Amino acid sequence: MTSDLTPAQSGPITAEAVATLVLELDVNNPELSGYQLTVSDVDGSRTAQWHGIRFP
């Protein structure tokens, strides 16, 4: 499978920008009931959290 995505972003993502976020995870413990993903801006004033993320 070929992807047009670069391995790292070229610079900060601004509040006005549209961006695609790609995460690569090494799932070592399939017995866990899920994962939590927390994303915040550089100064930590805005945060989004997702809970119970599961992988096949």
C-alpha positions as CSV (number, residue, x, y, z in Angstrom):
1,M,0.0,0.0,0.0
2,T,1.4,3.4,-1.0
3,S,0.7,6.6,0.9
4,D,1.1,10.2,-0.1
5,L,1.4,11.2,3.6
6,T,4.8,12.5,4.8
7,P,6.2,10.9,8.0
8,A,6.3,14.3,9.9
9,Q,4.4,17.5,9.5
10,S,6.2,20.4,7.9
11,G,5.3,22.9,10.7
12,P,2.7,23.8,13.3
13,I,-0.9,23.3,12.5
14,T,-2.7,26.7,12.9
15,A,-6.2,27.1,14.3
16,E,-7.4,27.9,10.8
17,A,-5.7,25.0,9.1
18,V,-7.3,21.7,8.0
19,A,-5.0,18.8,8.8
20,T,-5.0,15.0,8.6
21,L,-3.7,13.2,11.6
22,V,-2.2,9.8,11.2
23,L,-1.2,7.7,14.2
24,E,0.8,4.5,14.1
25,L,0.6,2.4,17.2
26,D,2.3,-0.8,18.3
27,V,-0.3,-2.7,20.2
28,N,1.5,-5.0,22.6
29,N,-1.3,-5.8,25.0
30,P,-4.4,-7.0,23.2
31,E,-6.1,-7.8,26.6
32,L,-6.5,-4.1,27.4
33,S,-10.1,-2.9,27.2
34,G,-9.1,0.1,25.2
35,Y,-6.8,3.1,24.9
36,Q,-7.1,6.8,25.6
37,L,-5.9,9.4,23.1
38,T,-5.3,13.0,24.3
39,V,-4.4,15.8,21.9
40,S,-3.7,19.4,23.0
41,D,-2.3,22.6,21.6
42,V,1.2,23.7,22.3
43,D,0.4,25.6,25.4
44,G,-2.1,23.1,26.7
45,S,-5.0,25.5,26.8
46,R,-7.2,23.4,24.5
47,T,-7.4,19.6,24.8
48,A,-9.5,16.9,23.2
49,Q,-9.7,13.3,24.6
50,W,-11.1,10.1,23.2
51,H,-11.5,7.0,25.5
52,G,-12.0,3.3,24.8
53,I,-10.2,3.3,21.4
54,R,-10.0,-0.3,20.3
55,F,-8.0,-2.0,17.6
56,P,-8.9,-5.3,15.8
